[in-house]
Amino acid sequence: MTESITARVTGQVQGVGFRWTTARELERLRVDGAAGNLADGSVRVTATGARDSLLALVDWLDGPDTPGRVRGVDVTWGSPREAPEIRRLMQKTSIRPGGGFCEQLARRCGPHRTGPA
């Protein structure tokens, strides 16, 4: 059964690669969703998929492998009827799963370089 969640992640979660890493985790879990910065310094994650995958996502959001310092994760569960809203939010998000995270990043930022240019 498909369900949806909206999670507000608080702490030091902006400017640390949190959204990019979340996009990778969404791909890994095969969950549709997106992550976006909020004006108060938190990040909103919206996702739709199988309940087990969403539970794994919530565990990951509050786990030791997320970048930054997560202080809290507030989760609101929704119904599959909310999936169109999540898709609309994904269209506004510059980096999201579904076309390959690395390919999207390369198109947005250009080739990866190390050291001085």
SVG drawing of the C-alpha trace seen along z (x, -y; Angstrom):
<svg xmlns="http://www.w3.org/2000/svg" viewBox="-7 -32 52 35">
<polyline fill="none" stroke="black" stroke-width="0.4" points="0.0,0.0 1.3,-3.5 1.4,-6.1 3.0,-9.5 4.9,-11.5 6.0,-15.0 9.0,-15.3 10.5,-18.5 14.1,-18.0 15.6,-20.5 19.1,-21.1 22.2,-22.0 20.8,-20.6 21.3,-23.4 24.6,-23.9 25.9,-20.4 24.7,-18.4 21.6,-17.2 19.2,-17.6 21.6,-15.9 22.2,-13.0 18.5,-12.7 17.9,-12.5 20.3,-9.6 18.6,-7.8 15.2,-8.3 16.6,-6.7 18.1,-3.8 14.8,-3.2 12.9,-3.5 10.7,-6.2 9.3,-9.3 10.0,-12.5 12.0,-15.7 13.8,-17.7 13.8,-21.5 15.2,-24.1 12.8,-26.1 13.3,-29.8 13.7,-28.8 16.8,-26.7 15.1,-23.3 14.5,-21.0 11.2,-19.6 11.2,-16.1 8.1,-14.8 7.9,-11.3 5.5,-8.7 5.9,-4.9 5.6,-1.7 5.2,-2.0 8.3,0.1 10.4,-2.1 9.0,-5.3 9.7,-3.9 13.3,-3.2 13.5,-6.8 12.4,-8.2 14.9,-6.0 17.6,-7.2 16.6,-10.9 17.2,-10.6 20.1,-8.2 23.9,-8.6 24.5,-8.6 22.7,-11.9 24.9,-14.9 24.9,-17.8 23.5,-17.6 19.9,-16.5 18.1,-17.7 14.6,-16.4 12.4,-14.9 8.7,-15.6 6.8,-13.3 3.2,-13.7 1.7,-10.6 -0.7,-11.1 -2.6,-9.1 -1.9,-8.3 -4.3,-11.1 -1.4,-13.5 0.9,-12.0 0.1,-14.7 1.2,-17.4 4.4,-15.6 5.0,-15.3 4.3,-19.1 6.9,-19.8 9.4,-17.5 9.0,-19.6 10.1,-22.7 13.1,-20.9 16.3,-21.2 17.8,-17.9 15.5,-14.9 15.5,-11.1 14.3,-9.7 16.8,-10.6 19.9,-9.7 21.2,-11.8 24.7,-12.1 23.5,-13.0 21.3,-15.8 24.2,-17.1 26.6,-17.0 24.0,-19.0 23.6,-21.5 27.2,-22.0 29.3,-20.7 32.1,-18.1 33.5,-17.3 36.9,-18.8 39.4,-18.3 42.2,-20.7 42.7,-24.2 41.1,-25.0"/>
</svg>
